[in-house]
Amino acid sequence: MEAFLVSTGAVALGEIGDKTQLLALLLAAKFRRPVPIILGILVATLVNHALAGAVGTAIAGWLGPGPLRWLIGGSFIAMAAWMLIPDKIDDDEATPQRFGVFGTTAIAFFIAEMGDKTQIATVALAARYADLTAVVAGTTLGMMLANVPAVLLGHQAATKLPIGLVHGIAAAIFAVLGLLTLFNVGRLF
C-alpha cells in the first residue's frame, strides 16, 4: 500500500504545472471533448508508466542493494531539484489530428511523457518498491488526479493553483524520499 500511496502522491503533485498537464489543457481547449481526451491520457499513461516501471524493476534486479540505494536516493534528490524548474509545452506536441481526439491525445501524451519528470519518477519508484503493479497504478492515478481536472475545468483551474507552492511541496517529498533512501531509514531495503 505504501508503494501505491507514495507513487500517487508524488506524481499527482509533480504533474501540476508539468508539460503534460499543459498539453491536457491545450487538448481540452482545442477539441472540447473531455471523455476521449481523458481516455487517451489514461491509455498513454498506463503504457508509458508500465514500460518505465519495467525498466525500474530491471534496474533493481541488476544492481545490488548498496548501489541501488545510492542510485535511487540520488535520483529522488535530482527529481526534487527538477520539480523546481517550470515546464512549458512545445507547440508541435498536439498537431496530429488525423487520429481523432482519442488517438491524438494518446499519441501526444505518450510522446510528451518520454523522459518527463513523472516517467523518470516512475522508473525510480519501481526500482525503490518491489510492487510494480502498485507503483504503476499509483503513478497512473496521480497523473489522472492532476490531468482530469485540467481537462474538465480547463485553463481556469491551472491558473488559480499556486504552482510554485505545489512544485515546492513535490520537491520536498522527493528530497525526503531521497534522503531516507540514502540513509537507509526504515524499511527501504
N, C-alpha and C positions, 0 to 999 in steps of 0.2 A: 504494500500500500504506500510505503514511503516513496518508492520509485515513481509511482503514478502521481502522487501529490506534488512532489518536488518538480517533476517534469512539467506538469500542468502549470504550476505557479510561475516557474522560471520562464517558460515560453510565452505564457499569456502576458506577463509584464514586459518581457523583452520584445514582443511583437508590436507593442503600442508605439506608433510613430515609425515603424520599420517600413522599408520599401514595399514589402508585400501588402501591408495594410494600406499604404498609399495606392497600390495597384487595385486593391479591393474597392477603394473609394472611386478611383477612376473608372473601373468597370461598371460600378453601380450607377454612376452619373451618365456613362455612355449608353448602356443597354437598358437600364431601368427595368430589369427582370431579375429580382433577387433570388428566386429559387434555383434557376440553373447556375447562377454565379456561386451561390453557397455550395451547391453540389460539386461544381468544378473545383472550388477551393478544397473541399473535403477529399475528393479523389486525388488531386495533385499532392496534397499534404500527406495522405496515407502512403502513397507510393514513394514519395521523396523521403519521408521520415523512416519508412521501413528499410529502405536502402541505406540511409545514414545510420540507422540503428544496427543494421547488419555489419557495417564497417566498424562501428564502435565495439560490437561484440567480438569481431575477429581480432581487432587490436588487443582487446583484453586477453584473448586466448594466446596470442603470440608473445606477449610480454609477461614477465613475472610480476609479482605483486609490488616489488620495490620500484622498478622503472615505471610501471603503470601508475603508481601513486603519484610520482613526480610529473608524469605526462598529464594526468587528469587534473591534478592540482594547478599546474601551470596553465592548462587550457581554461580552467574556470576563472583564474585571475586575468588571463588575456581577454576572456569574454566580458569580465567586469569592465575592463578598460574600453572594449569595443562598444559596449552598451552606451557609453557616454558620447559617442560620435553619432550625430544625427544622420539619418538616411534621407536620400531623395530618390525619386523614381526616374528611370530613363524613359524618354518619350517612345522608344521603339518596343517596349515590352508589352503593349496591348494592341498591336496592329493586326494580327491575323484573323480577320473577320470571316473568312470562308469556312471556318469550322463551327460556326454558330456560337451562341452565347456560352453554352457549357464547354464546348471544345476549346474555344478561345481562352476561357478562364482557366481550364485545366492546364493547357499548354503554357500560358503566360505565367501561371503560378509555379508550375514545376520548374520552369527556366529561372524565374526570379528567385526561387529558393536555393538554387545551386550556389554553394559557397556562402550563403547568407548566415547571419548570426544564429538563427533558430536551427538551421541544418547542422552547423558546427556544434551547437549546444546538444543536439540530439545525438551526435557521434560521441561527445564526451559523457553525456548521461548514460548512454547504452554501455560505454566502457566502464563506467562507475558502478552501475547497478546490474545485477545478474538477470533481471527480469526484462527481457527485450519487449515483450508484449505490453507490459505496464508502462515502459518508457515511451514506446511509440503511441500507445493510447493516450498517455498524458500529454505528450508534445502535440499530438493532433488536436486534443481537446483544448489545449492552450491556444493553438492557432485559431480554432473556431471561436473561442471565447473573445478573442481580440478582433477577429475579422467579421463575424456575423453582424455584430452591432454596427460596424463600419459600413457594411453593405446595406443594412436596414435603415440606418439613420443618416447615412451619407456624410457629407463633409462637416456638418454642424457638430456631430459628436466628436470628431477628431480635433476640431479647433477649440473645443471647450475643455479638453483634458489638459492638465499641466504636464506636458510631455517630458520636460526636463526632470520633474519630480519622479514621474513613473520610471524613467530611464535610470535615475539615481537609485531608486529602490531596487530595480532589477540588477544594477551593477553591484549594489551592496550584497544582494543574495548570492550572486556568483562569486564575489570576493570571499564571503564567509564559507561557501562550499569549497572554494579553492584552498583556503587556509585550513579548514577542518581536514580536508583530504591530505594536504602536505604534512600536517602534524599528526596524521593518523588517529584522529579523535573518534571515539565511539566505535560503531560497527561498520567502519568504512571498508575493511577488507578482512 
